[in-house]
Amino acid sequence: MDALEALRRAVRTIPDFPKPGIRFKDITPIFGHPELLREAVRLLADPFREAGITRVVGIEARGFILGGMLAHALDVGFAPVRKSGKLPYQTMRETYELEYGVDSLEMHVDAVGPGDRVLIHDDVIATGGTAAATARLAERAGAEVAGYAFLIELGFLEGRLRLDEGLPVHAVLTY
């Protein structure tokens, strides 16, 4: 069995979580198997090894787990993006629309800046709103967004259409 198939088999689908009608893709089984975790990080990193990335910007919460490892694999820094009120230092905020309302993300004001080429990472891209808001934060801080890396893409939600069409969007697994 190849690495992609092993990763696909490890992802659990949890029906009706967090609410009825949602089929949640649970990646936590991958975290318990070092060989799968290594492969996931390798497959996330490989397309960006020569892209001049200086920071991985990881989105709360599972994006921290793989994002930190992705930064290590690329030998670059890591910058966390969190829900409002969770970061201890001065922050920048970006508000974005959800299906039924709005939410906000924050990043430290000094997490990225001019001269940085950032790779935005989250475990899953669904509608693309969180990743797009993160890109706006990075750009407002003066960084250049070089691309996006996701372990899973829920292709039927077409989230990549909300991202800059001129940038690479890499997903290891697509459902």
N, C-alpha and C positions, 0 to 999 in steps of 0.2 A: 504494500500500500504506500502511495506517495504521500509527501508531507501535507499537501492540500486536502487530500481525502482524509487523512488522519485528523487534521484540524476540524474539518467539516463534521466528522463523526463525533468529535468531542463536544461540539456545541449542542447544548440541550435546548429544546423548545418548550417553554412553559406556557401552557394555555391560560388565558384570562388573567395575566399578570402584567402590569399592576392593576388593570381593570378589565372588565368583560370585553371580549372581542380582540384583545391584544395577544399576539403570540410572541412572547418575549424570548429573545435569543440570549441564553445564558452562557457566557464564555468562561465562567469560573472553573469548570473542569479542566480547561487548558492550564490554568495556573498551578494545578496540582501535579503536573507531569513535566519535569524539567526539559525533556526532549521536545515536547510540543511547544513549550514556552520559548525555547531557543529558536525553533523553526518559525514560530509566529513573528518573533522580533526580526529574524533574518529576512523573512519575506516582506515585512514592513519597510526595512531599511534598504534592501538591495536597489530599488529604483532611484534612491536619493543619495547614494554613496558619492557620486561625482557632481552633486548639485550645488556645492558651496554652502551648505546649510551651516549656520552658526548657533542656532537654538531650535529645540523642539518645544512647541507650545502645546502642553497637554491639558485637556479639558476634564474637569471633575466628573466622576471619581475614578472610573476604571481607566480613563485616559491618563491618569497619573501612574498607574501600575505599568502599563506597556509603554507609555510616553517616556518615563524615566529610563527604562531599559533601552528604548529606541535611541534616546540621546546618548546613552553609554555606547551603544553599537556604532553610532555615527561619530563618536568622540567630540560631542558638542555639549553646550549647556542646556538646561531644562528650565522652562518658565511655566508655572501653574496658572490656570484660569479657573476661577471658582464662582459659585453663586455669591450674591451680594452679602457683605458683612462677615465673610469667612477669612479674609486675609488681614494680617496684623499691621501692615505698613500703609502708606498712602497709596490709593488705588485710582485707576481709571475705570469707568463703568460704561457698558454698552447694553442698551435695552433692545430686545427683539420680540417679535410677535410669535405667539404660540397659536395653536388652532383656536383656543378659547381664552385669549388674554395675552398678557405680556410677562416677560421674565427679564432678569438682568444678570450679566456676568461681570466680573471684575478681574483686573490684573494689576500687580504692583506697577507703579509709574516707571520704575527702573528695570523691569523684567526684560524688556527688549528695547532697542532704540535704533537710531540711524546707523547704518552699516551692517545691521543684522539681516540675515536671510533666514526666515523662519519656515519650519515645517509644522503645520498644524495637525495634531493627532487627537483622535478620539477612538474609543473602541468600536462604536457603531455610528454610521451616518444613516439617519432616517429622513426627515424632511429637510435637513441641511441648515436650519435656522441657527443652531448653536455654533456650528463651524463658521458660518458666514459672519455671525456676530464676533467671533474670536478673530477672524481675519480683519474686521474693521478695527478692533482694539489694537492689534499689532500694527496696522497701518497708521493709526492715529498716534502711536508711540514713535513713529518714524521708521519702523522696520519694513522690509520687503517680504511679502509672502511668496515663498518659492513653490509651495505645493501643499497637498493634503494627503494624509495616510490614515486609513481606517482598517481595522481588522475585518469588520463586516459592513457591507452595504445592503440596505433594504431597497433594492433596485426599483421595486414597484411604487415606492414613494417619491422617486425622482429627485432626491435631495441634492444630487450633484448639479442640478440645473440652477440652484440658488447660489452656487459658487462661481468664482471668476472662471469663465470658459477658457481663458488663455493659460490656465495653470494646470499642472498634472494633478489628477485625483486618482489615487491608488487605493484599491480595496483588495484585500487578500481573498476574502470570500464574498460572494454575492448571492443573495436570496431574493 
